[in-house]
Amino acid sequence: MDNLNILKSKLLATAFICAATVSSNTSATIIVDVTDNAGRAEFTFSGSDTISVAGEINNGFWFNDLNEVNAYTGDPNFTGQHSIVSGSADLLINSIGYSIDDVWVNGDNADYELGYRDHSNHPFNLAVGDTIGLVGSIVTDLNYSWFNEGSYNFSSVGPFSYNEATLTEGIIFNVGAVNPVPEPTSLALLGLGLAGISFSRRKKKA
């Protein structure tokens, strides 16, 4: 095998590895990381997503069923506002930022609702193709111990009593130190890249 073909094989293998890296970091998923800050729940937000089914979000970024997936086990009868102790975060709708003012927990329903509310005049109704996201980090007066460590997935955004908007990729809600699992596509691309490197080495030896 001549040097040109060896070089082509190496470049192809490198391209596969780069594609795997890019694939694992360009997902449109919204990520909410919950960590323990001196006993208080700290929320760190990243990512955005597009709306696949139109719906309403009301006065902030809401999602439901925390108790159903065992992510939250606070006082079942508690409903109310929780303050932001420090930090700041924004709700992003079609790239326009709206400041998060407080956090609301609704324990009236058995599934629990968690809302990051803003009191700005943001759109209540989201259409198919609209983008929504969260950015920033806030420490709240919610007890971290009310959350159960693990990684949880949610597919819609909006309060329980409204016609929720469905997300294309969804929300990943991580409580505590959670090791990310590589996407199947990324693993496949990485495997192809490594196979390409191995193939080029064998050809070179031959």
N, C-alpha and C positions, 0 to 999 in steps of 0.2 A: 504493500500500500504506500503511495507516494506521500510526500509531506503535505501537499495541498489537501488531499482527502482526509488525512489525519487532522489537519487544522479545521476542516469543515465539520468533522465529527465532534471535535471539542467545542466549537462554537455552537453547534446544535444542542449539545448537552448543557452548556452554560445557559442557553436561551430557555430551555425547559426549567432549569432551577430558578431563573429569574422570574419566569411566568408563575411558578409555584409561590414564590415570595410575594409577588404582586397580588395574586389571587387571594392569599390569606389575609391581605391588609386592605382590600378595597371593597369589602362587603358593605352593603347599605344598612346594616343592622344598627339599631339604637341600643347602646349599652349603658346600663345603670349599675355602677359598682357601689356596694354598701360596705363600709368599714367601721371599725370601732374606734371612736375618738373620745377617749376618757369616759367611756360608758355611753356616749351619745352616738347616734347614727349619723355618719357622714356619707353623703351621696355625691358621687363623681359621675358626670355625664359625658358621653361622647357619641358621635355618629348621627345619622339621619336616615330617613326612609321615605318612600313614596306611598301614596294612598292607592290601594287597589280596588276598594269598595267605598264609595262616598259615605260620610257620616258626620256626626256632631261630636265636638270635644268639650263644649261648654267653656268653663272659665280657667282652663289650664290643661296640663298633660296628665291624664288619668289612665289608670289601668286597674283591672279587677281580678278577682279569683286568687288573691294572695293566700287566703286560708285554704282554698281548695287544693293548691299545689304544695301546701305546707311551708310557704315562704314567710308567713307572718303569723304570730300567735300572741298578739297583744290582748289587752282587755277586750273581750267580745262585745261589751256593752258601751265601749268608748267611741264617741264620735266627736270630732272637733279639730280645731286649728292648732298647728304646732309652729313655733317660731323658728326662724333662721337665726342661729347664734352667731355664725360667722360665714364668710365667703359670699359668693354670688353665682347665679346661674341664669341662663336665658332659655326661653322656649323659642325655637326657630320655626317659622312658618313661611315657606317660600323665600327663604334666606333673610327674612326680616326678624329681628330679635325683639322679644318681649320679656322683661325682667320677671323672674320668679319671686313672688313676694312672701309666700308661706307654703306650708305643707298641710294637707288635710287628710285625716284618716276617717273613713266612714265604716263604723262597725255595726251599723244597723242591719246590714245584710250579712248573712252567714259567710259570704265569700270574701269580704273585706274589699274596700276600694282605697287606693292611695293616689292622691292628686298633688301635683306640683302646680300651685295656682299662681296666676298673675292677674292683676286687676286692671290691665290695659285693655284697650279696645281691639283685641285680636279677633280674627275670624272664628266664628263658632262652627261653621259648616266647612268641611273639607271635601273637595271634589277629587275624582280620580285623576292621578298624576300630580296632585299637590305634594309638596315635600314638607316633612315635619321632623324636628330633631331637638336635642337638648345639648347644651354645652355649659361647662363650668363645674364648680364644686361647692357644696354647702354643708355646713354642720348644723344639725337641727337639735331640738330638745326631745326628739323621739328616743326612747331607750333602744340601744343596739340589741339588747338581750331579747327584745320582742321579735327579732328576726331569726330565722333558722338558716345556718350556713349551707350554701349550695348554689347551684346555678339553675335558674328557672326561665322559661320562655313564655312570652305572651304575644298574641297575634293581632290584637286590636288596641285602639286608644279611644278613650271617652268614658264618661261615667255610666254606671249600671243602668240608670233610669233613662238614658238617651240611646238613640240609634248610633252605636259606636262605629267609628271609621276603622276599616280593616287595613292593616299594613301589608306591604309586599313581602318584606323579610321578617319583620317583627321586632320584639324587644328581648334582649338578654338581660336578666336581672341577677347579678352576682352578689351573693352575701358572703363576706369573708374572703380568705385567700383561695381562689378557685383557679386551677390549672386549665388554661384554654385547650380545647381539643381541636387539632387541625382539621380543616374541612376535607371531605373525601376527594374533591377535585385537586386540592393542593397536594395531598398525599400521592395521588396518581401522577401528577406532573413531576413531583420530586423523584418518584421512583423511576420515571422515564429518563430524567436527567442523569441519575446515578447509573442507570443501565447504559446510557450513551457513553458515559465516561469509561465504564468497564469495557464496553465494546471497542472503543478507540485504543485502549491500552493493549487489549489482546491482539488487535490488528497490527499495532506497532511492533509488538514482540514477534509476530509472525513474519 
